[in-house]
Amino acid sequence: MYFVGLGLVFLTLKFLEIGPIAVWDWWVVLAPFALAIAWWAWADSTGYTKRKAMEAENAKTKARKERNIDAMGMRRGKK
């Protein structure tokens, strides 16, 4: 997502001809979009995206279980 944001900033600055980016070649300005595509392709092919989604889901489940245990007063060592 950072590559897309960087690409949008570069594209806007190039289009509005602001700063040193105005004189850069178009391929340099558009390179972050290519890097974003490459990142997403790698992340999907290696399972990185799915693994991160599963980790987030497991963290939510664990937090929910902890909240429920606390709400029921079943925590050991708590007085």
C-alpha positions in Angstrom: 0.0 0.0 0.0 2.9 2.3 0.6 4.0 1.9 -3.0 0.6 3.0 -4.2 0.6 6.0 -1.9 4.1 7.0 -3.1 3.1 6.5 -6.7 0.0 8.7 -6.2 2.2 11.5 -4.7 4.7 11.2 -7.5 2.0 11.2 -10.1 0.3 14.3 -8.6 3.6 16.2 -8.3 4.5 15.3 -11.9 1.1 16.2 -13.3 1.1 19.6 -11.5 4.8 20.1 -12.3 5.8 20.7 -8.7 9.4 20.4 -7.4 12.1 18.2 -8.9 9.7 15.4 -9.7 8.4 17.6 -12.6 11.6 16.9 -14.6 11.8 13.2 -13.8 11.0 10.7 -16.6 7.6 9.1 -16.5 9.0 5.6 -15.9 10.5 6.8 -12.6 7.2 8.4 -11.6 5.3 5.2 -12.4 7.8 2.8 -10.9 6.1 2.6 -7.5 3.0 1.2 -9.2 5.0 -1.5 -10.8 6.6 -2.3 -7.4 3.2 -2.5 -5.8 2.1 -5.0 -8.5 5.3 -7.0 -7.9 4.8 -6.9 -4.1 1.1 -8.1 -4.4 2.1 -10.9 -6.8 4.9 -12.1 -4.5 2.7 -11.8 -1.4 -0.1 -13.8 -3.0 2.1 -16.5 -4.5 4.0 -17.1 -1.3 1.0 -17.2 1.0 2.1 -14.1 2.9 -1.3 -12.4 2.5 -3.2 -15.4 3.7 -0.8 -16.0 6.6 -1.2 -12.4 7.8 -5.0 -12.7 7.5 -5.0 -15.9 9.6 -2.7 -14.2 12.2 -5.1 -11.3 12.5 -8.1 -13.6 12.8 -6.4 -15.7 15.5 -5.5 -12.6 17.5 -9.1 -11.4 17.4 -10.3 -14.9 18.6 -7.7 -14.9 21.4 -8.7 -11.4 22.5 -12.4 -12.4 22.5 -11.7 -15.5 24.6 -9.7 -13.5 27.1 -12.5 -10.9 27.4 -15.1 -13.6 27.9 -13.0 -15.4 30.6 -12.5 -12.0 32.4 -16.2 -11.3 32.1 -17.1 -14.6 33.7 -14.6 -14.2 36.5 -12.7 -17.4 35.6 -9.2 -15.9 35.6 -6.9 -17.7 38.0 -4.9 -15.7 40.5 -7.4 -12.9 40.4 -9.0 -11.9 43.7 
